[in-house]
Amino acid sequence: MERLLESLLALPAPLTYVFLAVGAALENVVPPVPADTFVLLGGFLSSAGDLNPWGVFLATWSANVASALAMYRVGVTHGTVFFQYGYGRHLLHPAQMDRMARFYARWGTAAILVTRFFPGLRSVVPVFAGVSRQRFWSVAWPVGVASAVWYGGLVQLGVKAGENLDLIRSTLDRINLGLLAVALVVAAGVAVWWRKTR
């Protein structure tokens, strides 16, 4: 991990912003990619290097929102055909599609706003909003606002972690030492139990 941080700190700031933005954008296309990690990393790097926390926020937020809205657009243009005639017909049946459309008609904006705070869910919701033909602005504003709140908090958290790295390291060292002691006690207990039950 330290080698990765050193490599990123050695990069010119514009390249680091691009790296963080691409990482944040990928989550909406490849859901297992954790955008939150890139945002936290950017906040951390801004406290230890040449990055500006606002630059990190703008790069990651704008890239993630843009990719979420691109996936919304994919849902609008290709979603219905995919779920009616393509492989997607095995994933969602017409009754489920109707139920999803009714759900979005009733809760769409609020549901999008809330789910942007949940990794995994946040990446699929814009696609299904597109499939159910939600209006662009009823998707764009909750995606933008919720992502701004979430990413703003994560950047701040990353900055604080970078500012308190020595404290975090010493705390982790103490925790690891405590866990090692607990593991040794448990291992000794298991060894005693094993000998007695033989």
Sequence and secondary structure as in RCSB ss.txt:
>XXXX:A:sequence
MERLLESLLALPAPLTYVFLAVGAALENVVPPVPADTFVLLGGFLSSAGDLNPWGVFLATWSANVASALAMYRVG
VTHGTVFFQYGYGRHLLHPAQMDRMARFYARWGTAAILVTRFFPGLRSVVPVFAGVSRQRFWSVAWPVGVASAVW
YGGLVQLGVKAGENLDLIRSTLDRINLGLLAVALVVAAGVAVWWRKTR
>XXXX:A:secstr
 HHHHHHHHHS HHHHHHHHHHHHHHHHHSTTS HHHHHHHHHHHHHHSS  HHHHHHHHHHHHHHHHHHHHHHI
IIIIHHHHHHSGGGGTS HHHHHHHHHHHHHHHHHHHHHHTTSTTHHHHHHHHHHHTT  HHHHHHHHHHHHHHH
HHHHHHHHHHHHHTHHHHHHHHHHHHHHHHHHHHHHHHHHHHHHHHH 
